[in-house]
Amino acid sequence: MRILLVSSAFNSLTQRVFVELRDRGHLVDVQLALNDDALRDAVRRHAPELIVAPMLTSAIPVDVWSAHTCLIVHPGPVGDRGPSSLDWALHEGARQWGVTVLQADAVMDGGDVWATVPCAVPAGITKSGLYRGEISDAALEAVLLAVDRVARGDYVPRRQADLPAAGRTRPYFGQSLRRIDWRRDGTAAVLRALRAADSQPGVADELCGAEWFLHGGNPEYRLRGCPGELLATRAGAVCRATADGAVWIPEMRARKRPGGQAGIKLPAVLALGALLPELPELPELTGLPGLPDPSESDTAVDGGSWTGIRYREDESVGVLDFVFPGGAMSTDHCRRLLAAYRAACARPTSVLVLGGGREFFSNGINLHVIEAAADPAEESWANIQAMDDLVEAVLTTTDRITVAALGGNAAAGGVMLALAADEVWCRSGVVLNPHYRLMGLYGSEYWTYTLPRRVGTDAARRLTQEALPVSATTARMLGLVDRIVHCGPQDFAGQVRTLAAQLAAGVARLPAAPQRTRPANDRSVTPLSAYREAELARMRGIFFDPEAPYHALRRAFVRKSRPTANPEQFSALPGAATLRS
């Protein structure tokens, strides 16, 4: 079927629907919802049999939906209406939610129902985590079901008025509903507000004499203080006292002043800058020898105080998990993770898992921190070298089997970080973007060595030049991924531990400990250092050229500039001909 995806942004859900429909042989084109005329032109050009809108913040013109079947993906159960579905779900503490695929008509979210799929809302989940996880899984299932029903031609969608759930249109979840009263609100209430706004729009607040949006929140179980006061810092985050405890706030964004430029999300310590009072810097609770142990802190349901990097060991399996906001890895993130990785390699394990959580694995260098730097070129250069150092450490580990476990999406240098491991395991819902071109970069992280070695020279060229996402299934067929783990987001960590234990048991039966022989260690082939030097030479030329497109593309990305044209990678979509062919 020829399908046109219409979306306000090529976000994670749109990418997942795109790759999964293509995997199933559909001819899929993409049009960003720039304006009504642009959509009309796209419909005329592509003559779609079906229009699907995975994420839409504006209405489809009446002349389009009245002439074509247009399916809208709404992140809520049947009867839920309005633009802030997930915000209300988390605000009200829903334990079950769902996704509904509706036919566009004159009533927003009021059209006939083509499919609806329920999903759980895990305790303590953030809005972005829920959206990329359980909602993404349910949305894909609902979209595939609806597309099959449209293709069959004999299915009659159900009128909402005929369904048990009564229609309920809820208002936009504005900042007045998100407000935190630090003097009265306890930790649970504060976390509920922060987690329902973690990625966007954030929670408007005042701190250190300035106005901010707060992004993300994690509980602190030991520190206490006067409600509202800052207590400590850790790994770029600030700890702030609540009425009955404290929370860690990892990121902040300056509120736009009249006539001024919008702020960008940054690690809280960096955002506050000189406004930050003198506070104790607490060490990261990685759980690695020589560093503070999580067991030293008071424990709670999540195992203790918040930390961005955590190591767990079970007999001969070590798991080094890390969570960085948005999957972006700054220079500091890379250096901290490298130190933890080296410490993990000193442990007596035969299998070391990197990742294993449900969030983003990695999206490469941190463009927000780079944009905020006094010299973005210098910070870009420091960041890419720190990424390379980390990738090199993984790539040259030969005394144990390394596994990159991707429970969430990965892109650019984050994909190449995964490829440095001996094995790559992906949850079935993961989407990979193994390219750099859309940010005007050549790329580093040893990709010119690892990517062709896994998929071949021709496929490596297509992946990096076409700059399109691939599903876990396609990645497995290409050789990017060694194993697909079919499970929900909440089950991935447990599945990985079980599989890693089985792998370690197999290693134990070998006559000797694993010694991974890599082609790069053979002097008859190009040494690893040559790949790094060649890649960095290209990257340095881009970073320090003020006219390089990278700088404008980076700025537009971090400041969320609205695109004025459809991205060029969609202009020559090969229809149903996927990378697998």
N, C-alpha and C positions, 0 to 999 in steps of 0.2 A: 504494500500500500504506500502511496506517496503522501507523506505526512509533513506538515509545516509546524515546527515548534515556534511559538510566539512567547517571548519572555521579557520581563523588564530588565533582566540581567542574565548572563550566562553563568548562573550560580551553581552550587553543588548539586541541587536537585535537578535543574535543567540539564546539566552535564550527564547525570546518571540516566535520566530518561533518554537522552540523546544516544548514549552508547548502547544501552540495552535494546532500544528499538532497532538500531543498526545491526546489532548482533543477530537479531531475529529476521534480518533480510529486508526490512522496510527501507524505502527511499526517504531519507530524512533531511530536511533543510531547516535552517534556523533564521529567524528574523527577530531582532530586538524591537521592543515596543517603543520606538523613538517618537512616533506620532501617527495619527490616523492615516495620513497619506502614504507614509512609508509602508505601513501594513497593507494598505490597498494595493500598492505597487507590487509588493512581495506575493500577494495572493494571485495577482494577474500573471506574474512571471512563472510561478511554480505550479499553478493550477492544482492545488492539493486536493486529495480525496478526503482529507481530515485535517483539522487544525487542533493542536493540543497546546494549552498554556500551562506549563508546570509552575510558573511563578509570575503573577501579573498584578501590578499595582494600579492599573488603569483599565477602563472598560474597552471591550472590543466594539468597533463601530457597528451600528445596527445593520447597515447595508452588507457587512461582512458576515455577521452571525445569522442573518436571515437567509443568506444564499449558500452558506456552507455550514456543515456540522462543526461546531467549535466546542471543545471540551475544556473546562476550567478545573484545575486541581485546587481544591480548597483544603487547607490543613486543619480540618475539624470534622466531627461526625455529622451525620445527616441532621439537618435542622439548625446547625450552628451557622451564623452569618456574621459578617463584619470583617474589618481589616486586621484585627488583633487577636486572632483565634488562640494562638499558643500563649500569648501574654495572659489572657484570661484563664486558660487552663492551668498554668503554673500559679497564678495569683490565687486561684480558688482551691489549689491542692488536688486537682483531678488525678486519679490513679489510672483511669482508662480514657483514651481519646481515640482519634481515628482520622482518616482521610476520605474525602468524598470527591468523586469526579462528576461534575455537573455540566449540563449543556447551557451554553451562554444564552441569555435572553434579556428582556428588559428589566428584570428584577435582579439586582446584584446578589449572587449566591443563592438565587431562588429558582434556578432552572431545574429541569428534569434530571433525575439521578441515573447515571450509567453504571456506577460502581461505588461501593463504599467498603472500606477495610478498617477494622479496629486495630488499635495498638496500645501497649502499656505505656505508662509514664513512670519511669524509674524514680525512686526517691532521690532527692538531691540533684536531679539533672538540671542542666542549664538549658535555656531556650535554644541556643545554637547546637548544643549536643543532642537535644531531642530532635531538632529539625534534620540534622545530618544523619541521625541514627534511626530511631523507631519510625519517625514520620517519613523519612526517605524510603525505608523498606515498605511501609504501608502504601505510600504514594505510588511506588513502582508497581506493586501488585495490583493496585486499583487501575492504574493507567493501562497495564497490559491486558487486564480483564476487559476494560472498556473498549480498547482498540480491537480486541478479538470479537467483541459483540458488534461493533460497527462493521467489521469486515464480514461477519456472517450475514448481516442484513436482515435478520429475522427477529432481532431483539427489540422489544418496546421498552424504552426507559420509563422509570416510575416517576409519577408526579409527586413532588414533595408533599402536596396537600393530602395525598392518599397514604402517606407513611405515618407511623405512630409518633415519631419525634416532631413536635411542633416547631415551626420556624421561630428563631429568636435572633434578632439582629442586635449585636452588641456594639457600643460606641468604640471609637478609637481609644486605645489605652494610653492616655496622655501622661505627662509628667506629674500632674496633680495626684494621680493614682499611685505613682511610684515613690512619692516623697518619703524619705526616712527621717524619723524623729529620733535622733541619736540619744536624747535624754531618756526617752521612754521605751523605745523599741528594743526587744531582746534579740539575741543572735538569730533565732529562727526566722523572725520577721524581716530582719535586715537581709539575711541570705535569700529569702524568698524574693524580695524586691530586686536584689542584685542579679540573681540568676535568671529572672524573667526579662532582663535587659542586657545580658552580658556582652553580646556582640553589638547589637543595635536595639535601641538608641542610647543605652546607658542610662544611669540615674543621675538627674541633675542634683547638685549639692554644692555646698560651700566648704572650703577647707583652706587653712593657712591664709585667709584673707582674700581668696580668689574663688571664682566660680568654675565648676568642673562638671564633666560627666564621668561617673564611676563605672568601670566595666569589669564584671566578674567578681566573685567573692568565694572565699573558703573559710571554714571555721578554724578558730584557734582555741585550744582547750586549757591553756595554762595561764597565759597573760591576762591581767585584769588592770583596769584603770578607770579614771573618771570618764563617764560616757561621752563619746565623741572625740576624745583626745587620741593622738597618735602615740603608739607605745614602742614600736620597733620597726626595723626594716629587715627584709630577707630576700636576696636574689632579685632585687628590683621592685618588690612589692612592699606595701606599707601595712602595718597592723593597726587597726583602729578599734577602740573600746566601744562595746555596746552597753545596753542597760544591765545585762547579766553575763557578759563575757567579752569576746572580741572576734573580729573577722580580719582576714587578709584580703587586701584589694590589690590585684596584680597590675591593673592598667587604669589610666585616667586620660581624659581628653579635655583640653581647655574649651570652655564655652565661647562661642563666637560673639564678639562685641560688635555693636552697630558700626557698619562700614569696615569691619576688620575681616581677617581671613579665618575660616573655620579651623579649629584645632584638629590634631590627629592623635589617634590612640598611641600611647607610649607607656613603657613601664612606669609605674607610679612614681618611683624615686626620680627618674629622669624627667618626667613631666613637671614635678614640683620644683626641681632644681634648687635655686637659692632660697626658695620659700620654705623648704623642708627644715624643721628644727633639728637640733642635734639629738640623734636617737641611737640606741644600741643596734648594731648590725648582728643579727642572729645567724649562725651557720646553717647551711642546708642540711636537712636530716635525711641523708641518702641511705643510711643503714650500712655503709661500707666501713671496714676496719680502718682505724686512724681518723675517722670522721664521726661526728655525733650520730648516735644510734636512735632510730625512732622509738625504740623500746624505753628510752630514757624519759620520753614525754608521756603525759597522761594519755591514755588510749580512749578511743571512742569508736563509733561504728565504722569509721573509715581508717582506723589504725593509728590515729594520732594527729599531730599538728601538720599543717599544710607544708608541702615541699614540692618543688617542680620536678625533682629527680629522685627516684627511689629505687633501691636495690633490694631484691628478695632472693633468697637461696634455699633450694630444696635438694638436699643431697648433692648430686653432681650437676645440677642445673642452676644457673644464675640468670635472673631476669632484671635487666636494667631498663626500667620504664621512665619515660619523661613526658611532660606535658608543658608545652610552651604556647601561650595564647595565639590562636590563629595559625599555629604550626610554624610561625616565623622564628628563625634562630639568629639572634644578634651575635656579635662578637663575644659578648659575655656568656651568652647561652652556650655557644660552641665550646668555649674554653672550660666552662664548668662541666659540661657533659664529657669532654675529653678527659678531664681529671678523674671523673667517676668511672669512665670506661677503663682507664689504665688501672685504677684500683680494683675494678671487677676482674680484670685479667690476672691480677695477682692471687685471686682466689682459686682453690683446688677444684675447679669444675671442668667438665668435659664439653658442656654445651653452654653457650652464653647467648641469651635472647636479648636483642635490642628492640625496645618498644613493647608491644603486647597489650597496650591499653585501647580504649575505644575512640579516643580523640584523634585529631590529625597526627600522622606520623611526623612529617616535616614538609614544609613548603620552601625550604632553602633560606637564603639570607633575609634579614629583617629590613624591609624597605622603609618601614616607619621610622625606625631608629636612624637609618641612614639619612632619610629626608630631614630629620630634626638636628642632625649633626652640624657643627660649625663649618666643617668641610666634608660634604657628602662624598666627594671622590675619595678622600683619605679613609673615611669610614667604610665605604664600599670595599676598598682594597684590604683593610684590616679584616672585615667580615668574611670575604671570600677566602682569605688565607687561613682564617680560623676554621672555616668549613672544610677546607682541604686537609688541614692537620687532623681533624676528626675522621674524615673519610680514609685518610692514609692509615691511621691507627687500626681501623677495622679491616681494611684491605690487606694489611700485612700481618694480621693475627694468624699464626700457623699452629699454635699448640692446643687449639680446641675448635670445635665447630661453632661458627657464629650464625645466628638466625635473625633476620630482620622481620619482625611481626607487625604487620600493618592492619590495625583494626579500624583506622580512619584513612582519609585520602592523603595523597602525597603529590608533590609537584616539583618540577625543576630540580634543584640540588637535593631536595628531600628524596626524590626517586633515586638519584645517584648514590645517596648515602645508603639507601636500602640495598642497592646493587653491589655495594662493597662487601656485604656479608656472603657467607657460603651458600645460604639458602634464603629465599624470600617467601614468606607466607602472608597471604592476604585474606581478610574477611571477604565474603562474596559480594558485599555491597560497596567495596572500595572502588574509587575512580582514580586513575593515575594520569598525570600530565607530564610525560617525560620529555620536556622541551623548555627552551629559554627564549625563543625568538620573539614572543609577544611582548617581552620586556626589553627588547633591543639588545639582548646579551648573547654572547657566543657560548658561555657556560664554562664551568670548571668542574671541581669535585671528581676528577679523573674520568669524566663521562666518555671521552674519546677512547679510553681503554675498556671500561666495563660494559658500556652499551653495545658496541659491535661484538664484543666477546660473547654476549648473551643472545643477541637477536640477529647478528650478521650485519654486514656493512650496508646493504640495501635497505633493510628494515630500519636500521638506526637513522639513515638519512631521511626516510619518510617520516618517522616519528618526530624528528627534530624540525623538519621543514614544514610539514603539514600543520604542526602545532595544534593537534586535536586530542581530546581526552580519549582514553581507552578503558574499557571495563576490566575487571579482574579476570573474566573469562578470556577475553582477547589477549590480555597480558600473559596469561598462562600459555595460550597457544603460540604466542610469539617467543616465549622463553624468558620474558621479564620476571615472571613469577613461577615458583616451583610448586607451590601448594595453595589451593583455595580452601579456606575453612568456612563451611556452610553453617552459619549460626547467626543469632541476633547479636546486636552490639554488646549487650550485657554479658553474654556468654563467651565472648571471644577470649578474654584473659584466661579463663579456666580451661578452655579448649587448647590454648597455646601451651599452658603448663603441662597438660596431659600429653600432648604430642611431643613436647621437648623431653619429657621424662622417658617416653618410648624411644626417642632418638638416642638419649644418653645410655639407655639400657643396651641398645644395639652397639654403641661404641664400646661399652664395657666388655662386650663379648669378643672384641677384636684382640689380637695377640699383643698389641701395643697401643699406647695412647695415640690419638689422631695427630698426624703430622700433615697439614694441608700444604700440598705442593702447588704453587701458583706459577703460571707462565712468567709473571713479572720477575720471579726470582731466578729465572734462567738467563745467564749472561748472553746467550745467543740471540735473545730477542731484545726489543727496545726496553730499557729500564723504566720503572714507574716515574722516576724523576723527570724524564724527558716529556712524558705526557703532561705532567703538572706544569713544567716550564712553558711548554707551547701554549697550553690553555691560558695560563696567567698572563702571558705576553699579549694575547688577544684581549683579555679582560682589562688589563691595565690601560691599553690603548682606548678602550671604550670609557672607562671610569674617568680618565683624566682629559677627555675631549669634551669641552663644554657644549659643543654642538652635536654630540652623539644623541640619537633619539632616546637612549636609555633615561636620560635625565627628565625629559618631558613626560615620558611614559610612566616613570616612577612617581613623579609628582601627581599625575592624573590618577594613578592607582590609589595612592595613600589618601588623597583628598577627595576621592570618590567623584571625580568629575563626570558629569553626564555625557555619554558618547553622543556624537552628532551624526554618526554613520554606522552602518552595520560592520562589525569587525571583519577584516579582510580574509581571515581564514575560512569564513563561511561562503566566500564568493565562488569557490571551486570545489564544493563538496562532491565527492565521487559517488553520491547516491548510495546504493546498496553495496558498492564495492568497498569493502572494509580493508583494513591493513592486513587481515588474515589472508586475503586473496593475493 
